[in-house]
Amino acid sequence: MKPDAAAGKRAEIVAAFKHAWHAYERDAMGSDEYHPLTHKGSNFSVNGGIGYTVVDSIDTMHIMGLNDEYARARRWVEQSLSFDKEGSFSTFETTIRVLGGLLSAFTLTQDRLYVHRAIELADRLLSAFDTNSGLPLPSVNLARRVGIPDAAASEIISTAEAATLQLEFRYLAQLAKRPDFWRKAEKVMHVIHDLLDKAEGLTHLTPILMKHTTGLFVTSDIRLGSRGDSYYDYLLKQFLQTNRTEWLYREMYEKSTRSIHTRMEQRTYRQKMVFIAELHPGSLLYPKVIPKQDHLVCFFPGTLMLGAVTSGITRNRVTIPPKVEQMPINAQRDWYLGLELLETCMETHNTETGLAPEIVMFKMDEADAGKGSPERDWYIKNSKKGGPTPYDARYMLRPQTAESLFIAWRLTHDSRYRKYAWDIFTAIQKYCRLKNGGYATVRDVDTVPVSLEDKQETFFMSATLKYLYLTFSDDDVLPLKDYVFNAEAHPLPVFKPNAGLRHAYA
């Protein structure tokens, strides 16, 4: 693609961001979430929000060069952002979206305002870690600085919620010279590591649920979708974040990836499409394989490809794009699975709208042949023409496929990945964009004209549009060797830990 063509596409993506942001700013500035159909905002607490959408989006504005929008957002952070709010705030979501957003804003601008606000927030979040096991409680009352258990399952936290806080707290520990931030986050990883080393049959695949009261796993599904996804993503990224000095995370990543290949990697019976199945509890040695894949799993192709060229699987640096002979067998295995799995993720965009559904099921034998479209080796569960729209059929403006396309483009410069990214963006513009501002969730990706749900997720501006923009940017814009992206697409720098920060088995 010629430079001027890439610049033109970036300009269209910037225009889309402005269309989303200006509507939010007009109707709901400072609210946690935005509802573009009714032109209003909502908060996660009856006592007011903490500006999820503002803080989640501010680094995207800076990356895109939106100076006026950035200045207004910064002013809001300085003058209006308050964490002294009663109510229950998700430890996980607040960390990846708000703490991550503040830290990324500092990374890009070196403006100490963001560090001061990040420390203030992290001090309030620390109360979540005050448990006997060291695993955090799922929610926090920020005003009272008290952790809050789940109302429906008081002892439970998901593995992803517990193990997707580390990039943020470790980087803040480095900036603020606060070893307590580091120790609290790292304790979680040691609990999980020790459990996996002792557990027979798990082979470094983690159930999606744990008990924060005991620090033990709960018998539950093993999956790379909801409640499990970002645990696996952060294994690699923790290793990369500290300049490949922490071998614990390298080993945990390698072991889990090896087991994903042997126990979760599956293919459809007809077209041999590869996907990552879920494992339902039964015997540890013989769990039931569920041919289901969340859109969330589409982060994994990018993780595999990045890990193949940067993790400990590869003992030496490789060129970009990589030469096969530079990678040992295990790295080649991961690389090629990443390539194939990304094609599967794109195949799930083969819908009436060109948008991928939230969850798909794959056809494993002739008994599945009549489900869904006969041309597709996958289908949406409970989707019937003229029947009620199943939850699985919706498109929520998610970023996971866009993230993998960004990484694939950076590592290969294969033009297909820019084409795929543009196809997704074009479909979003056609079906999710609202004339009067904002973007909305599509209820059923296989029904045109579309029915829309009144929600613009914060990750649309923080992650989806950012990854699409970066796919058409030069490689020296946030180079992968210098940054890791957190679960909400906030770039954080690679660093060597300060003396005194305890890092695992370095």
C-alpha positions as CSV (number, residue, x, y, z in Angstrom):
1,M,0.0,0.0,0.0
2,K,1.4,3.4,-1.0
3,P,2.1,5.8,1.9
4,D,-0.6,8.2,0.8
5,A,-3.2,5.4,0.7
6,A,-2.3,4.4,4.3
7,A,-2.5,8.1,5.3
8,G,-6.0,8.3,3.8
9,K,-7.2,5.3,5.7
10,R,-5.7,6.7,9.0
11,A,-7.6,9.9,8.4
12,E,-10.9,8.0,8.0
13,I,-10.2,6.1,11.2
14,V,-9.4,9.4,13.0
15,A,-12.7,10.9,11.7
16,A,-14.5,7.8,13.1
17,F,-12.9,8.4,16.5
18,K,-14.0,12.0,16.4
19,H,-17.5,11.0,15.5
20,A,-17.6,8.7,18.5
21,W,-15.9,11.1,20.9
22,H,-17.7,14.3,20.1
23,A,-21.0,12.6,20.6
24,Y,-19.9,11.3,24.0
25,E,-18.5,14.7,24.9
26,R,-21.7,16.4,23.8
27,D,-24.1,14.1,25.7
28,A,-22.3,12.4,28.5
29,M,-18.9,14.0,29.3
30,G,-17.4,12.4,32.4
31,S,-19.9,9.5,32.5
32,D,-18.4,6.0,32.7
33,E,-20.4,4.7,29.7
34,Y,-22.2,6.2,26.7
35,H,-25.6,5.3,25.2
36,P,-25.7,6.9,21.7
37,L,-29.3,6.1,20.8
38,T,-30.7,7.9,23.7
39,H,-27.9,10.5,23.9
40,K,-27.1,9.9,27.6
41,G,-24.4,8.5,29.8
42,S,-24.5,6.1,32.8
43,N,-22.2,5.4,35.7
44,F,-21.1,2.3,37.6
45,S,-22.1,3.9,40.9
46,V,-25.2,5.9,41.9
47,N,-22.8,8.4,43.4
48,G,-21.2,9.1,40.1
49,G,-18.6,7.6,37.9
50,I,-14.8,7.8,37.5
51,G,-14.7,8.8,33.8
52,Y,-14.0,5.4,32.4
53,T,-14.6,6.6,28.8
54,V,-12.5,9.7,29.2
55,V,-9.5,8.0,30.7
56,D,-9.8,5.0,28.5
57,S,-9.7,7.2,25.4
58,I,-7.1,9.9,26.2
59,D,-4.1,8.0,24.9
60,T,-5.8,7.3,21.6
61,M,-6.4,11.1,21.1
62,H,-2.7,11.7,21.7
63,I,-1.6,9.0,19.3
64,M,-4.0,10.3,16.6
65,G,-2.8,13.9,17.1
66,L,-6.1,15.2,18.2
67,N,-4.7,18.1,20.2
68,D,-7.9,19.9,21.0
69,E,-9.8,16.9,22.1
70,Y,-6.8,15.7,24.1
71,A,-6.5,19.1,25.9
72,R,-10.2,19.0,26.9
73,A,-9.9,15.5,28.2
74,R,-6.7,16.3,30.1
75,R,-8.5,19.3,31.7
76,W,-11.3,17.0,32.8
77,V,-8.8,14.6,34.4
78,E,-7.1,17.5,36.2
79,Q,-10.2,19.3,37.4
80,S,-13.1,16.9,37.5
81,L,-11.8,13.3,38.0
82,S,-12.5,12.0,41.5
83,F,-12.0,8.6,42.9
84,D,-13.8,9.4,46.2
85,K,-16.9,7.5,45.1
86,E,-19.1,5.2,47.1
87,G,-20.2,2.1,45.2
88,S,-18.8,-1.1,43.8
89,F,-16.1,-0.7,41.1
90,S,-14.6,-3.7,39.3
91,T,-11.0,-4.2,40.4
92,F,-10.1,-5.7,37.0
93,E,-11.9,-3.2,34.8
94,T,-10.8,-0.2,36.8
95,T,-7.2,-1.4,36.6
96,I,-7.0,-2.1,32.9
97,R,-9.2,0.9,31.8
98,V,-8.5,3.7,34.2
99,L,-5.2,2.9,35.8
100,G,-3.9,1.6,32.5
101,G,-5.2,4.7,30.7
102,L,-3.5,7.0,33.2
103,L,-0.2,5.2,32.9
104,S,-0.3,5.1,29.1
105,A,-1.1,8.8,29.0
106,F,2.0,9.4,31.1
107,T,4.1,7.1,28.9
108,L,3.2,9.1,25.8
109,T,3.3,12.6,27.3
110,Q,5.6,12.5,30.4
111,D,3.0,14.6,32.1
112,R,3.2,13.9,35.9
113,L,-0.5,14.7,36.4
114,Y,-1.2,11.2,35.2
115,V,1.2,9.6,37.6
116,H,-0.2,11.5,40.6
117,R,-3.8,10.4,39.6
118,A,-2.6,6.8,39.0
119,I,-1.0,6.6,42.5
120,E,-4.2,7.9,44.0
121,L,-6.3,5.3,42.3
122,A,-3.8,2.4,42.9
123,D,-3.8,3.2,46.6
124,R,-7.5,2.8,46.7
125,L,-7.4,-0.4,44.7
126,L,-4.8,-2.0,47.0
127,S,-7.6,-2.8,49.5
128,A,-8.8,-5.5,47.1
129,F,-5.6,-7.5,47.8
130,D,-6.2,-7.7,51.5
131,T,-7.2,-11.4,51.6
132,N,-5.6,-14.4,53.2
133,S,-4.5,-15.8,49.9
134,G,-3.3,-12.6,48.2
135,L,-5.8,-13.1,45.4
136,P,-7.8,-9.9,45.0
137,L,-11.5,-9.4,45.7
138,P,-13.4,-8.7,42.4
139,S,-14.6,-5.2,43.4
140,V,-13.6,-2.2,45.5
141,N,-15.4,0.6,47.2
142,L,-13.0,3.4,46.2
143,A,-14.2,5.9,48.8
144,R,-13.9,3.6,51.7
145,R,-10.9,1.7,50.3
146,V,-12.5,-1.6,51.1
147,G,-12.6,-4.7,48.9
148,I,-16.0,-6.2,48.0
149,P,-16.7,-9.9,47.3
150,D,-19.0,-11.0,44.5
151,A,-22.6,-10.7,45.6
152,A,-23.7,-14.0,44.0
153,A,-20.5,-16.0,44.8
154,S,-18.8,-14.5,47.7
155,E,-15.6,-16.5,47.6
156,I,-15.0,-16.4,43.8
157,I,-12.8,-14.4,41.5
158,S,-12.1,-15.3,37.9
159,T,-8.5,-16.2,36.9
160,A,-8.4,-13.4,34.3
161,E,-9.6,-10.8,36.9
162,A,-6.9,-11.8,39.3
163,A,-4.1,-12.2,36.8
164,T,-4.7,-9.2,34.5
165,L,-3.6,-6.4,36.9
166,Q,0.2,-7.0,36.8
167,L,1.4,-4.9,33.9
168,E,-0.3,-1.8,35.4
169,F,0.8,-2.2,39.0
170,R,4.3,-3.3,38.2
171,Y,4.9,-0.3,35.9
172,L,3.4,2.1,38.5
173,A,5.7,0.5,41.1
174,Q,8.6,1.4,38.8
175,L,7.5,5.0,38.3
176,A,6.6,5.7,41.9
177,K,9.3,3.6,43.6
178,R,6.5,1.7,45.4
179,P,7.5,-1.9,45.9
180,D,4.2,-2.6,47.6
181,F,2.4,-2.2,44.3
182,W,4.8,-4.8,42.8
183,R,4.5,-7.3,45.6
184,K,0.7,-7.2,45.7
185,A,0.4,-7.9,42.0
186,E,3.2,-10.4,41.8
187,K,1.8,-12.5,44.8
188,V,-1.1,-13.4,42.6
189,M,1.2,-14.9,40.0
190,H,3.1,-16.9,42.5
191,V,-0.1,-18.4,43.9
192,I,-1.1,-19.5,40.4
193,H,2.3,-20.8,39.5
194,D,2.6,-22.9,42.7
195,L,-0.9,-24.3,42.2
196,L,-0.1,-25.3,38.6
197,D,3.2,-26.9,39.6
198,K,1.4,-29.1,42.1
199,A,-1.8,-29.9,40.2
200,E,-1.9,-33.2,38.3
201,G,-3.5,-33.1,34.9
202,L,-3.9,-29.3,34.5
203,T,-0.6,-29.0,32.5
204,H,-0.5,-25.3,33.1
205,L,-4.1,-24.7,31.8
206,T,-6.0,-22.8,34.4
207,P,-9.7,-23.2,35.3
208,I,-11.5,-19.9,35.0
209,L,-12.5,-19.6,38.6
210,M,-10.5,-19.4,41.9
211,K,-11.4,-18.8,45.6
212,H,-9.8,-15.7,47.0
213,T,-10.5,-17.1,50.5
214,T,-8.2,-20.1,50.0
215,G,-6.1,-19.3,46.9
216,L,-7.3,-22.5,45.2
217,F,-8.8,-23.2,41.8
218,V,-12.5,-24.1,41.6
219,T,-13.5,-26.9,39.3
220,S,-14.7,-24.9,36.2
221,D,-14.2,-24.5,32.5
222,I,-10.8,-24.0,30.9
223,R,-11.0,-21.6,28.1
224,L,-9.3,-18.7,26.3
225,G,-12.6,-16.8,26.2
226,S,-14.4,-14.8,28.9
227,R,-12.9,-15.0,32.4
228,G,-9.7,-16.8,31.2
229,D,-8.5,-14.8,28.1
230,S,-6.2,-12.1,29.4
231,Y,-4.4,-14.4,31.9
232,Y,-2.7,-16.1,29.0
233,D,-2.1,-12.8,27.2
234,Y,-0.4,-11.3,30.3
235,L,1.9,-14.3,30.8
236,L,3.8,-13.3,27.6
237,K,3.5,-9.6,28.2
238,Q,4.9,-9.7,31.7
239,F,8.0,-11.4,30.3
240,L,8.3,-8.8,27.6
241,Q,7.5,-5.8,29.9
242,T,10.6,-6.3,32.1
243,N,12.9,-6.7,29.1
244,R,12.8,-10.5,29.1
245,T,14.3,-10.8,32.6
246,E,11.7,-12.8,34.4
247,W,12.0,-16.4,33.4
248,L,9.0,-17.5,35.5
249,Y,6.6,-15.9,33.0
250,R,8.5,-17.2,30.0
251,E,8.2,-20.7,31.4
252,M,4.5,-20.3,32.3
253,Y,3.7,-19.0,28.9
254,E,5.6,-21.8,27.1
255,K,4.0,-24.5,29.2
256,S,0.5,-23.2,28.8
257,T,0.9,-22.7,25.0
258,R,2.2,-26.2,24.6
259,S,-0.9,-27.5,26.4
260,I,-3.2,-25.4,24.3
261,H,-1.8,-27.0,21.2
262,T,-2.2,-30.6,22.6
263,R,-5.6,-30.2,24.4
264,M,-7.5,-27.3,23.0
265,E,-6.5,-26.9,19.4
266,Q,-9.3,-28.4,17.2
267,R,-10.3,-28.5,13.6
268,T,-13.7,-28.6,11.9
269,Y,-14.6,-31.8,10.2
270,R,-15.1,-30.4,6.6
271,Q,-13.0,-27.3,6.0
272,K,-10.4,-28.1,8.7
273,M,-10.7,-24.7,10.2
274,V,-8.5,-24.4,13.3
275,F,-10.0,-23.0,16.5
276,I,-9.4,-23.1,20.3
277,A,-12.0,-25.2,22.0
278,E,-13.2,-25.0,25.6
279,L,-12.7,-27.8,28.1
280,H,-15.6,-28.6,30.4
281,P,-14.7,-30.2,33.7
282,G,-14.9,-34.0,33.9
283,S,-11.9,-36.1,34.5
284,L,-8.8,-33.9,34.5
285,L,-7.2,-36.3,31.9
286,Y,-10.4,-36.5,29.8
287,P,-12.4,-33.3,30.0
288,K,-15.2,-32.7,27.6
289,V,-14.2,-30.7,24.5
290,I,-16.7,-27.9,23.7
291,P,-16.4,-26.6,20.1
292,K,-17.1,-23.0,21.1
293,Q,-15.0,-19.9,20.6
294,D,-15.7,-16.4,21.9
295,H,-14.7,-13.4,19.8
296,L,-12.4,-12.7,22.8
297,V,-10.2,-15.6,21.8
298,C,-9.1,-13.7,18.7
299,F,-6.5,-11.9,20.8
300,F,-4.6,-15.2,20.7
301,P,-3.3,-15.3,17.1
302,G,-1.4,-12.1,17.8
303,T,-0.1,-13.4,21.1
304,L,1.1,-16.6,19.4
305,M,2.9,-14.7,16.6
306,L,4.5,-12.2,19.0
307,G,5.5,-14.9,21.3
308,A,7.1,-17.0,18.5
309,V,9.5,-14.2,17.7
310,T,10.1,-12.7,21.2
311,S,9.5,-15.3,24.0
312,G,12.0,-17.7,25.4
313,I,10.9,-20.3,22.9
314,T,13.2,-18.4,20.5
315,R,16.7,-18.2,22.1
316,N,18.0,-15.6,19.7
317,R,16.5,-12.5,18.1
318,V,14.8,-13.0,14.7
319,T,14.3,-10.7,11.8
320,I,11.0,-9.1,11.0
321,P,9.4,-10.7,9.0
322,P,10.9,-13.8,10.5
323,K,12.7,-16.5,8.6
324,V,11.5,-20.0,9.5
325,E,15.0,-21.2,10.0
326,Q,15.6,-18.7,12.7
327,M,12.8,-20.2,14.9
328,P,13.0,-23.6,16.6
329,I,10.3,-26.1,16.1
330,N,8.1,-24.9,19.0
331,A,8.2,-21.3,17.8
332,Q,7.3,-22.4,14.3
333,R,4.4,-24.3,15.7
334,D,3.1,-21.2,17.5
335,W,3.7,-19.0,14.5
336,Y,1.8,-21.1,12.1
337,L,-1.1,-21.7,14.5
338,G,-1.3,-17.9,14.9
339,L,-1.5,-17.4,11.2
340,E,-4.2,-20.1,10.8
341,L,-6.2,-19.0,13.8
342,L,-6.3,-15.4,12.6
343,E,-7.8,-16.7,9.3
344,T,-10.5,-18.4,11.4
345,C,-11.2,-15.2,13.2
346,M,-11.6,-13.5,9.9
347,E,-13.8,-16.3,8.6
348,T,-16.3,-15.5,11.4
349,H,-16.7,-12.1,9.8
350,N,-18.4,-13.9,6.8
351,T,-21.8,-12.7,7.9
352,E,-24.5,-10.5,6.3
353,T,-22.9,-7.5,7.9
354,G,-19.2,-8.4,7.7
355,L,-19.1,-8.3,11.5
356,A,-18.2,-11.2,13.7
357,P,-20.6,-12.5,16.3
358,E,-19.8,-12.6,20.0
359,I,-19.6,-16.4,20.2
360,V,-19.5,-19.1,17.5
361,M,-19.9,-22.9,17.6
362,F,-17.9,-25.1,15.1
363,K,-19.1,-28.1,13.2
364,M,-17.3,-31.2,14.3
365,D,-19.1,-34.0,12.4
366,E,-22.1,-34.7,10.1
367,A,-24.5,-34.2,13.0
368,D,-23.7,-30.5,12.9
369,A,-24.0,-30.2,9.1
370,G,-27.6,-28.7,9.2
371,K,-26.8,-26.0,11.7
372,G,-26.5,-22.5,10.4
373,S,-25.4,-21.7,6.9
374,P,-24.4,-24.8,4.9
375,E,-21.4,-22.8,3.4
376,R,-19.9,-22.2,6.8
377,D,-18.1,-24.5,9.1
378,W,-19.4,-22.6,12.1
379,Y,-22.8,-21.4,13.4
380,I,-24.4,-19.2,16.0
381,K,-26.1,-21.2,18.7
382,N,-29.9,-20.9,18.9
383,S,-30.0,-18.6,15.9
384,K,-33.2,-19.3,13.9
385,K,-34.7,-17.2,11.2
386,G,-37.7,-15.4,12.6
387,G,-36.9,-16.4,16.1
388,P,-35.6,-14.4,19.0
389,T,-32.1,-13.0,18.6
390,P,-29.6,-14.9,20.7
391,Y,-27.0,-13.0,22.8
392,D,-24.2,-14.8,20.8
393,A,-25.2,-13.1,17.6
394,R,-24.3,-9.6,18.6
395,Y,-21.2,-7.5,17.6
396,M,-20.1,-5.3,20.5
397,L,-17.3,-3.2,18.8
398,R,-14.7,-5.5,20.3
399,P,-11.0,-5.1,19.5
400,Q,-9.5,-8.6,19.7
401,T,-9.3,-9.4,16.0
402,A,-8.1,-5.9,15.3
403,E,-5.3,-6.4,17.8
404,S,-4.1,-9.6,16.2
405,L,-4.3,-7.9,12.7
406,F,-2.1,-5.1,14.0
407,I,0.5,-7.5,15.4
408,A,0.4,-9.7,12.2
409,W,0.9,-6.6,10.0
410,R,3.8,-5.4,12.1
411,L,5.5,-8.8,12.1
412,T,4.9,-9.7,8.4
413,H,4.0,-6.6,6.3
414,D,1.7,-8.9,4.5
415,S,-0.9,-6.7,2.8
416,R,-3.7,-9.1,3.5
417,Y,-3.8,-7.9,7.2
418,R,-4.3,-4.3,6.2
419,K,-7.1,-5.5,3.8
420,Y,-8.7,-7.4,6.6
421,A,-8.5,-4.5,9.0
422,W,-10.0,-2.2,6.4
423,D,-12.9,-4.6,5.7
424,I,-13.7,-4.6,9.5
425,F,-13.6,-0.8,9.6
426,T,-15.8,-0.5,6.6
427,A,-18.4,-2.8,8.1
428,I,-18.3,-0.9,11.4
429,Q,-18.9,2.3,9.4
430,K,-21.8,0.8,7.5
431,Y,-23.7,-0.8,10.3
432,C,-22.6,0.6,13.7
433,R,-22.2,4.3,12.9
434,L,-25.1,6.6,14.0
435,K,-25.9,9.7,11.9
436,N,-26.2,12.0,14.9
437,G,-23.0,10.7,16.6
438,G,-21.6,7.6,18.2
439,Y,-21.5,4.0,17.4
440,A,-23.7,1.2,18.7
441,T,-23.7,-2.6,19.2
442,V,-25.3,-4.7,16.5
443,R,-27.8,-7.2,17.9
444,D,-27.5,-9.8,15.1
445,V,-24.6,-9.8,12.6
446,D,-26.6,-12.0,10.2
447,T,-29.7,-9.8,9.9
448,V,-29.9,-6.7,7.6
449,P,-31.2,-4.1,8.2
450,V,-29.6,-4.2,11.6
451,S,-31.1,-3.7,15.0
452,L,-28.9,-1.7,17.3
453,E,-28.4,-1.8,21.1
454,D,-28.0,1.5,22.9
455,K,-24.3,1.1,24.0
456,Q,-21.0,2.3,22.8
457,E,-18.4,0.3,24.7
458,T,-15.4,2.2,26.1
459,F,-13.0,-0.2,24.4
460,F,-14.2,1.0,20.9
461,M,-12.3,4.2,21.3
462,S,-9.5,2.9,23.5
463,A,-8.7,-0.2,21.6
464,T,-10.6,-1.1,18.4
465,L,-10.0,2.2,16.6
466,K,-6.5,2.5,18.1
467,Y,-5.4,-0.9,16.7
468,L,-7.0,-0.1,13.3
469,Y,-5.2,3.2,13.2
470,L,-1.9,1.6,14.1
471,T,-2.3,-1.0,11.5
472,F,-2.0,1.8,8.9
473,S,0.8,3.6,10.8
474,D,4.5,3.3,10.3
475,D,6.4,0.8,12.3
476,D,8.2,3.4,14.4
477,V,4.8,4.5,15.9
478,L,4.8,2.5,19.2
479,P,7.2,-0.2,18.0
480,L,6.5,-3.6,19.5
481,K,10.0,-4.0,20.8
482,D,9.6,-1.0,23.0
483,Y,6.0,-1.3,24.3
484,V,3.5,-3.9,25.6
485,F,-0.2,-3.2,25.2
486,N,-2.4,-3.9,28.2
487,A,-5.8,-5.7,28.0
488,E,-7.4,-2.4,27.0
489,A,-4.8,-1.4,24.4
490,H,-2.9,1.0,26.6
491,P,0.8,1.0,25.5
492,L,3.2,0.7,28.5
493,P,7.0,0.8,28.0
494,V,9.4,-2.1,28.3
495,F,11.7,-1.4,31.2
496,K,14.4,-2.9,33.4
497,P,13.1,-3.0,37.0
498,N,14.6,-0.7,39.6
499,A,16.9,-2.1,42.2
500,G,14.7,-3.3,45.2
501,L,11.8,-4.4,43.1
502,R,11.4,-8.1,43.6
503,H,10.8,-9.8,40.3
504,A,10.2,-13.5,39.8
505,Y,13.0,-15.9,39.4
506,A,15.0,-13.4,37.4
